[in-house]
Amino acid sequence: MDIGGAGRGAAGGPAALRTTGLMKTLGPGSLDLGDINVESLDASLSIAHGPDPHSTRPEWPLIQRVCASLCERVESIVTEGHFPLVVGGDHALAVGSMAGVARAFRASGRPVPGLIWFDAHGDLNTPETSPSGNPHGMPAAALLGFGVPPFDEVIGPHGYFDRARTAFVGCRDLDDGETTRFNDAGPHLFGDPRFRNESPEDLADRVLDLVAPNGAPFALSFDIDVLDPVHAPGVNLPVKDGLDPETVRRVLRRFAEHGGMIAMDVVEVDPTSDLQGITAELAVEFAGIATGASIMSA
């Protein structure tokens, strides 16, 4: 799915990751369950990017249906004790995947996992605050209960996450309405002066101490544009001054060592903008680092 973003291309992400060897990287404990059906948007409808405070853009119903299907699929996977790795596609799909995780935990009487959001953007806009109106800039806001009516219908009363146990890492392109979301009570933005100077392991430990203390479970929604576009050009909205691949590798290894990751998204790979598949290669590598042990033990 790519109609939630600023342009087309990310719909080819899942195929690019498969071609690059995703399943081989994940190993024999993994199973490819195929694609969620994404309907084609009526070609006669044009998407006008800009403020959309009443969520009237024509792609909203289609995105809702995709996210609802994904939510049901992920909830079932988690309920059965397995690890869902969801690949996309634009980041709007995280409403489905992450809400499915939260709903499965609540239905079983367990506390909802912490949430870690790796992204160049905050995805914390609502229809009232978004300058672009793009749905892929709103999934985190919806999952944290800030109010995105089309997404709220998918999330329902049991698909939300706890702001106090939510961390955003690598965000460097925040709209005015998004910056006001962060505070000491949560959600938390890891953008303080230490962020660029501390070791990746120390950064990972600070995030985990807040989101998943004492081995508690957590979910990771990973947008590949958290990387600097020099390293990952195959994205729809590149933002300079991003993370370098080695930093991300070391952070994800620390996450894997923690042992509490129970779900992951890998989104926004746009093969039409990539150079010799280097962005898809990094996405596959990161998925393997972060989830391999979890998939094998699930």
C-alpha positions in Angstrom: 0.0 0.0 0.0 1.3 3.5 -0.8 -1.7 5.7 -1.1 -1.3 6.9 2.5 2.0 8.6 1.6 3.1 11.6 -0.3 3.7 9.7 -3.5 3.6 6.3 -5.1 6.3 3.6 -4.9 6.3 2.1 -1.5 3.7 -0.5 -2.6 6.6 -2.3 -4.2 8.4 -2.6 -0.9 7.2 -6.1 0.1 8.2 -7.5 -3.3 11.6 -5.8 -3.1 12.3 -7.3 0.4 11.2 -10.8 -0.7 13.4 -10.6 -3.8 16.3 -9.4 -1.7 16.1 -12.5 0.4 13.9 -11.6 3.4 12.7 -15.2 4.1 16.2 -16.7 3.8 17.5 -14.0 6.2 14.8 -14.8 8.7 15.5 -18.5 8.6 13.6 -21.7 8.8 11.5 -20.6 11.8 9.6 -18.1 9.6 6.6 -18.4 7.3 5.5 -16.0 4.6 1.7 -15.6 4.9 1.5 -13.5 1.7 -0.1 -10.1 1.2 -3.1 -8.3 2.6 -5.3 -7.4 -0.3 -5.1 -3.7 -1.3 -7.9 -2.5 -3.6 -7.0 -0.2 -6.4 -8.1 3.4 -5.9 -10.5 4.6 -8.6 -8.4 6.1 -11.3 -10.9 8.9 -11.7 -10.2 10.1 -8.2 -7.4 12.5 -7.6 -5.6 12.9 -4.3 -5.1 16.5 -3.4 -2.4 16.9 -0.8 -3.0 19.6 1.8 -4.9 20.2 5.0 -7.8 17.7 5.4 -9.3 18.4 8.8 -12.5 16.4 8.1 -10.7 13.4 6.6 -12.5 13.6 3.3 -9.7 12.4 1.0 -10.9 9.5 -1.2 -8.2 7.1 -0.1 -9.4 6.9 3.6 -12.0 4.1 3.2 -9.5 2.0 1.3 -6.8 2.5 3.9 -9.3 1.7 6.7 -10.2 -1.6 5.0 -6.5 -2.6 4.6 -5.7 -1.7 8.2 -8.7 -3.6 9.5 -7.7 -6.7 7.7 -4.2 -6.4 8.8 -5.3 -5.8 12.4 -7.3 -9.0 12.4 -4.4 -11.0 10.9 -1.9 -9.7 13.4 -4.1 -10.2 16.4 -4.6 -13.8 15.4 -0.8 -14.4 14.9 0.0 -12.9 18.3 -2.8 -14.8 20.1 -1.4 -18.0 18.7 2.0 -17.2 20.2 3.9 -16.2 17.1 5.9 -13.2 16.1 4.4 -11.0 13.3 6.9 -9.2 11.0 4.8 -6.8 8.8 6.5 -5.4 5.7 5.2 -2.5 3.6 4.1 -0.3 2.2 3.6 3.2 3.7 3.6 3.7 7.4 -0.2 4.1 7.6 -0.4 0.3 7.8 1.1 0.4 11.4 -2.4 1.3 12.6 -3.4 -2.3 11.6 -0.3 -4.1 12.7 0.3 -2.4 16.0 -3.4 -2.3 17.0 -3.6 -6.0 16.4 -0.7 -6.5 18.8 -2.3 -4.3 21.5 -5.7 -6.0 21.1 -4.2 -9.5 21.4 -2.5 -8.6 24.7 -5.5 -6.9 26.2 -7.8 -9.9 25.2 -5.4 -12.2 27.1 -5.4 -10.0 30.2 -1.7 -9.0 29.7 -0.4 -5.5 29.9 0.0 -3.9 26.5 3.6 -3.9 25.3 5.8 -0.8 25.0 6.1 0.8 21.6 9.3 2.0 19.9 8.9 4.1 16.8 12.0 4.5 14.5 11.3 7.2 11.9 12.6 10.4 10.4 9.1 11.8 11.0 6.9 11.8 14.1 3.7 10.4 12.5 2.0 12.2 15.3 -0.2 14.5 13.3 -4.0 14.5 13.4 -6.3 15.7 10.6 -6.4 19.0 12.4 -2.7 19.5 12.6 -1.3 17.9 9.4 -0.1 20.4 6.8 -0.2 17.7 4.1 -3.2 15.6 5.2 -1.2 12.5 4.4 -2.5 9.5 6.4 1.0 8.0 6.8 1.8 11.0 9.0 -0.9 10.0 11.5 -0.6 6.4 12.7 1.4 7.0 15.8 -1.0 9.8 16.9 -3.9 7.4 16.4 -2.3 4.5 18.3 -1.6 6.8 21.2 -5.1 8.1 21.4 -4.6 11.7 20.1 -7.6 11.3 17.8 -7.6 10.4 14.1 -11.2 9.4 13.4 -10.7 7.1 10.4 -8.0 5.2 12.2 -9.8 5.2 15.5 -12.5 3.1 13.9 -9.9 0.5 13.1 -8.2 0.6 16.5 -11.3 0.3 18.5 -11.3 0.6 22.3 -8.6 -2.0 22.9 -5.9 -1.3 20.3 -4.2 1.7 21.9 -0.7 1.9 23.5 0.5 3.6 26.7 2.1 7.0 25.9 4.3 6.6 29.0 5.9 3.5 27.5 6.3 4.9 23.9 9.6 6.1 22.5 10.4 7.9 19.2 14.0 7.5 17.9 15.6 9.3 14.9 12.8 11.8 14.4 14.1 15.0 12.8 11.3 16.4 10.7 8.5 17.3 13.1 5.5 19.6 12.3 4.5 22.2 14.9 1.5 20.1 16.0 3.7 17.1 16.6 6.3 18.7 18.8 3.7 19.6 21.4 2.9 15.9 21.9 6.1 15.1 23.6 6.5 15.6 27.4 8.0 14.0 30.5 4.9 11.8 30.9 5.1 10.5 27.4 5.4 9.9 24.6 9.1 10.4 24.7 11.4 11.8 22.0 15.0 10.6 22.1 16.5 13.7 20.6 18.4 15.2 23.6 22.1 16.2 23.2 23.2 12.7 24.2 21.4 11.2 21.2 24.2 11.9 18.7 27.1 11.4 21.1 26.4 8.4 23.2 27.1 4.8 22.1 24.3 3.0 20.3 24.2 0.5 23.1 23.7 3.2 25.7 20.9 4.7 23.5 19.3 1.4 23.2 19.5 0.8 26.9 17.9 4.2 27.7 15.0 3.4 25.3 14.5 -0.1 26.7 14.6 1.1 30.3 11.7 3.4 29.6 9.7 1.2 27.2 10.4 -2.3 28.3 11.9 -2.4 31.9 12.8 -5.7 33.4 12.4 -7.7 30.2 8.9 -6.5 29.5 7.6 -7.0 25.9 7.7 -4.3 23.3 6.8 -3.8 19.6 9.0 -1.9 17.1 7.6 0.0 14.1 10.6 0.7 11.9 10.5 3.2 9.0 13.6 2.9 6.9 13.8 6.6 6.4 15.2 6.9 9.9 18.5 6.3 8.0 20.3 9.2 6.3 19.3 9.2 2.6 22.9 8.9 1.7 22.7 5.3 3.0 19.0 4.6 2.2 17.9 6.6 -0.9 14.9 4.3 -1.6 12.3 6.2 0.4 9.5 8.5 -0.4 10.3 11.4 1.9 14.1 11.5 2.5 15.3 13.7 5.4 19.0 14.6 5.8 21.0 14.0 9.0 19.6 10.6 9.6 21.2 7.6 11.4 24.0 5.6 9.9 23.5 1.9 9.3 26.1 0.8 11.9 24.4 2.7 14.6 21.1 1.1 13.7 22.7 -2.4 13.6 24.1 -2.0 17.1 20.8 -0.6 18.5 18.8 -3.5 17.0 21.3 -6.1 18.3 20.8 -4.6 21.8 17.0 -4.8 21.3 17.4 -8.5 20.2 19.6 -9.2 23.3 16.8 -7.8 25.5 14.5 -10.6 24.3 11.3 -8.8 24.7 10.5 -7.8 21.1 7.2 -9.4 20.1 6.3 -7.7 16.8 7.9 -5.5 14.2 7.0 -3.4 11.1 9.5 -2.6 8.3 8.0 0.1 6.2 8.5 2.8 3.5 11.0 1.0 1.3 10.4 2.6 -2.2 12.2 0.5 -4.8 11.4 3.1 -7.5 13.7 5.5 -5.7 16.4 3.0 -4.7 19.9 2.7 -6.0 20.9 -0.9 -6.9 18.6 -2.2 -4.1 20.8 -0.9 -1.2 17.8 0.3 0.8 16.0 -3.0 0.5 19.2 -4.8 1.4 19.5 -2.8 4.6 15.8 -3.3 5.5 16.2 -7.1 5.1 19.4 -7.0 7.2 17.8 -5.0 10.0 14.7 -7.3 10.0 17.1 -10.3 10.5 19.1 -8.6 13.2 16.0 -7.5 15.2 13.7 -10.5 14.8 15.7 -13.6 14.0 16.0 -14.9 17.5 12.4 -13.9 18.4 11.0 -15.8 15.4 13.0 -18.9 16.1 11.8 -19.0 19.7 8.2 -18.0 19.1 
